[in-house]
Amino acid sequence: MTTKADFTDEEWTRLERGPLVAGMAITFADPGGPIEALKESLAAVKTVAEAARIGTGNELVDALAKDVAEKAQKRENPIKGFKPRGTTAGAEILDELRAVDEIVAQKATPEEAEAYRKWLLDAAQRTADAAKEGGFLGFNAVRVSEGEQKMLDRLGEVLGNAG
């Protein structure tokens, strides 16, 4: 089994923030209003909290989730040090997710790497499902917008179509 000791501190930090960055990818893909952004952010956080609370069946993912949950309890920012900006934000997010995929592929077992990828994609999907997009006063709104679906597809490509 791969443990925290198998990674540098920087690598571990990047792996911890992976599901939150995956959720961020969806929010940046089709930014809605503040309510939608809040719902989407909370969905990614809930994915991590659920893994910390009940587990995923994968020890590496569970250890990462527990560390993120501990940081959150201490009011530490789990995405500290990662601040995508402006018109390049989407590319920066995808680059970050490629990098964490590479880290986990190099240092974890194939099963652990696959579980990690699935965790990231789950966080992204839950983020996409968290708030309806478009429409007027809820009419003609869709659960997952075209922009969000395109980003989900891109994330599937970046993360090797785990799932």
N, C-alpha and C positions, 0 to 999 in steps of 0.2 A: 504494500500500500504506500502511496505517495503521501508525504506529510508536509507541513509547513517548513520543516527543516530542509527539505529538498529544493526550496526556492530562496532567492535573495529576498530581502525585505521589500525592495522595489517591485519585484515580480509578484509577491504575495499581495501587496497593495493593489496592483493592477488587476489581479484576478478577483480580489474582493469587490472592486467597483464594477466589474464586468457586467453583471445583470442590470445595474443602475444605468450604465452607459448604453446598454441595449435598449432599455426603456427610453432613454434620452433620444436615441436614434429615431424612434417613432414620433416623439413630440416635435423634433426638429423637421421631420419629413412633412408634417402637415400641422403647423402651429394653429391652434384654435385660440379661444379666449382664455382668460385666467382660470375659469372654472374647469375647462377641459384640461388645461395644463396641470392643474392641481390633481384632478382625478387620475390622470395618466402617471404623474409622479408617484402618487400613492400606490398605484397598481404595481409598479416595479418594486417599491419598498415592501409591499405585502408579500410579493414572491419570495423575497429574501427572508422576511420574518417567518413565513410559513416553513421554509426549509430549516430555519434555525429551531423552530418550535417542534415540528413533527418529523423533520428529516426527509431526505429524498431517497434513502437507500444506498447512497454513495458517500463514503466517508470523507473524501476530499471536498465535495460540494457542501456537505454538512459542516465541516470544519470552517470553510470559508464563510458560510452563512452565519455561523455562531460568532465568528470574529466580527463580522459586519454588525450584527445585532448588539454585541458588546460595545462597539464604537458608538452606535446610535444611543445606547443607554447612557453613555458618558458624554453625550452631546458632541461627539467628534464627527466631523463631516466625512462620510465614507467615500466621497468622490474628490476629496481634497487633492489639489495638484492637477486636476484635469478640468480645463476650462475652454471648451471649443467656442469659437467666436465667429460672428459675421457670416459672410457668404461661404466660408470654407468649413463651417461647423460640421456639416454632414460628412464631408471627406475626412475630417479629423476624427470623427466618431468611428467611421468604418476602419480607418487606419489603426485606431486603438483596439478595436475588436479583432482585427487581423493579428495584431501583435500579441494579444492575450491568447488567441487561438494557437499561435506559434509556440508560446511559452508552455502552455498546457500539453501540446502535442509532443514537445521535446522532453518534458520532465515527468509527465504522468503516464500511467498505463493507458493503453488504447481505450479501455472501458471507462476509466476516469475522465479521459479527455472527451469522450462521447457524452458522458453524463453532464459534464460542464457545459458543453455546447448546447445540449438540450435545455439546461437550466437558463442559459442566456436567451435562447429562442422562446422559452416559456415566458420569461419576463417581458420580452418584446411583444409577444402575442397578447398577454394580459394587459399590457399598456395600450395596445391598439383597441382592445375590446372595452376599455374602461369608460370611454365617453363617446357619445354619438357626435358625428361631425356633419356640418352643413345643415341645410334646411332652414326653416324659419319657425321659431318657437317650438321646435321639436318635430314639426311636420317635414316629411321628406328627408329627414336626417338618416345617415347610414352609420352602422356600428363601426365599420372599418372603411376609411376613405381610400380613394384611389392612391393618393400619395403614401398613406400608411402601408397599403398592400404592396406597393412597389418597394418600400423600404424593407418590409418583411421578406420579400423575395430576395433582395440584395443581401440581407443578413443570412438567409439560407445559403446563398452562394459563398459568402465570406466564411461562414462556419461549417462549410462542407455538407450542407443539407442535412444536418443532424435532425433527428426527430422521427 
